[in-house]
Amino acid sequence: MAAPAKLIAIIASLSLSLYSLYLLTNRRRAISHSKHKTLITTHNNNKPKRNGIVGAIGNTPLIRINSLSDATGCEILAKAEFLNPGGSVKDRVAVKIIEEALESGQLLKGGVVTEGSAGSTAISLATVAPAYGCKCHVVIPDDAAIEKSEILEALGATVERVRPVSITHKDHFVNIARRRALEANKLALQDINQTDTKNVTNTNGYSSDKGQQGAIVSSEHKGGFFADQFENLANYRAHYEGTGPEIWEQTGGKLHAFIAAAGTGGTVAGVSRFLKEKDPGIKCFLVDPPGSGLFNKVTRGVMYTKEEAEGKRLKNPFDTITEGIGINRLTENFKMAQLDGAFKGTDIEAVEMSRFLLKNDGLFIGSSSAMNCVGAVRLARLLGPGHTVVTILCDSGMRHLSKFCNPEYLSQHGLTPSAKALEFLDCR
Ligand SMILES: Cc1ncc(COP(=O)(O)O)c(C=O)c1O
């Protein structure tokens, strides 16, 4: 009897151990499952909700461009600004311009924001204006791609296509846009006078322009505001308060250099000022397309010869395929930049770079972004391996289908890409 009793005892103790093991394993599984669940839940809860379209602007990802980083031995990082709701870096600027104008009382809800722009800023203004209860009127040169005015109209903006003339001409599209805001204000003032409303004090910051007739802007008499992206420092502040701090946070302050091309100069100005205030050792550079005077300004202190000054030429002074960058006058925004140096970039380099990034990284970017990446590689090579260089991907190739991303157009201009790798950057 002793042997079976012993056997039973052994079996019982074995079963108990197995049962305990089973319980333990299941508990671990349960804990691990619930941990995983918690992680997922926490992750979801931590994703901040964005407040409307305006809240969805900014906080763009900082992407490591693997191909360029591997090729240079540097970390080449780029802000994916093409992911903003309006498709470009200019969304930040549009928001800042409108918000500052509303705060100062220069723009009223229901008023019209006017801008002379053939590009991204107009699209961004048209995108965000309705979120502020405002309208948007855009004046563009009639040689700008037709898709641009179609997009603007689809967004609800009114569009005026005008003959391209020099910036010094009163009918340059920027000058007409300024005038349209004045005309809208004139209408608003007439309204105020007619209703004799003594308590209404808003004049939107402008006096009526008696010399201008035939306003085509109807703002339902709430007045107008000229966005003026080149001279309005709200542009610079959008980057000083937004893009710059985001780059600093996303890199943990561990970056050595920043580089971008300039149109209005808002991006290089805002980002360079912010980064230099954080760490004066961060090198800030400009990359400049053909036809622009900024390279000379940064490297030699002189922008142009007298003959080249903007306004002395009859039409478009630029000889570049890149859009939105390059300029021959010193804007208030650019004056805020703190730059250590500049590089020149060519059209073929920008085209080749865009194809290289598409092939190697799956990045489909526009012409100014491609020029920025040309600059980033130049700067990385200047600094040497082991450095972190940040740049901007301003918009996507989707905005450039008819020219920069059109093989026929490129072939007509002798810009057909043929490089196998980055050898095109050594050909100068
Ligand atoms: C597509 C694109 N990239 C770059 C820029 C240049 O940026 P910024 O005006 O801040 O110098 C512009 C300006 O209009 C632009 O439209």
The ligand as a MOL file (V3000), in Angstrom:
LIG
                    3D

  0  0  0     0  0            999 V3000
M  V30 BEGIN CTAB
M  V30 COUNTS 16 16 0 0 0
M  V30 BEGIN ATOM
M  V30 1 C 7.3510 76.1780 -52.9440 0
M  V30 2 C 8.1560 77.2010 -52.2170 0
M  V30 3 N 9.3120 76.8500 -51.6790 0
M  V30 4 C 10.0900 77.7230 -51.0370 0
M  V30 5 C 9.7200 79.0380 -50.9020 0
M  V30 6 C 10.6500 79.9870 -50.2010 0
M  V30 7 O 10.3180 80.1980 -48.8700 0
M  V30 8 P 10.4150 81.6430 -48.2350 0
M  V30 9 O 9.3980 82.4950 -48.9190 0
M  V30 10 O 10.1020 81.4310 -46.7910 0
M  V30 11 O 11.7850 82.1580 -48.4600 0
M  V30 12 C 8.5080 79.4430 -51.4370 0
M  V30 13 C 8.0740 80.8240 -51.3050 0
M  V30 14 O 7.1290 81.2770 -51.8690 0
M  V30 15 C 7.7020 78.5040 -52.0960 0
M  V30 16 O 6.5320 78.8570 -52.6350 0
M  V30 END ATOM
M  V30 BEGIN BOND
M  V30 1 1 1 2
M  V30 2 1 2 3
M  V30 3 2 2 15
M  V30 4 2 3 4
M  V30 5 1 4 5
M  V30 6 1 5 6
M  V30 7 2 5 12
M  V30 8 1 6 7
M  V30 9 1 7 8
M  V30 10 2 8 9
M  V30 11 1 8 10
M  V30 12 1 8 11
M  V30 13 1 12 13
M  V30 14 1 12 15
M  V30 15 2 13 14
M  V30 16 1 15 16
M  V30 END BOND
M  V30 END CTAB
M  END
